[in-house]
Structure formats: structure tokens, C-alpha cells
Amino acid sequence: MNFHAILGYLSGLYFIKADLDASTLLRTVALIHIFDAMLCGLIAGQNGRNKKIWSAAGLCLGIWALATLFLLPAKRPAIKRAAD
């Protein structure tokens, strides 16, 4: 198994179209990971998580980081009780 095949399977593009040449695969994976990073940053901000960390995770891990972010419950801010 070569780098081209591993990248295709990890990105999920081989399941969509298996006969992509190497340059098309690399450009498509790069574009998808950039979009995944933007989506991770937006979703993380809405859920009370660190935008920079999740954007970096989306850029490196792509759809896997996005799927993880969807599965995590939203963080709730701590409720401060008034001193009686």
C-alpha cells in the first residue's frame, strides 16, 4: 500500500471515487481539510470549546475531527451561585 492509497482511504475519497490521480487527490484533500478546519472552528465556538485547537484538529485530521466534534456534548458554562 502506498501513500496515495493510504491518503485516499483516510480521507474517504477512495470510497467516493477510487480512480483519482495523485495530484487531484492531494488538491482535493487539502481543500476539504481547509473547509473542515473552518467548520470545526465555527462549531467549536458555538459549543463553548477552543476554536484554535479545533481548527488545527480539523486541518490535520479532516472529517475525523469534525465527526468527533459533532459527537461531543456542548460545554455548559459553570453556574455561579449567589452567596446567601
Secondary structure, DSSP 8 states (H G I E B T S, - for coil): --HHHHHHHHHTHHHH-TT--HHHHHHHHHHHHHHHHHHHHHHHHHTTS-HHHHHHHHHHHTHHHHHHHHHS------------
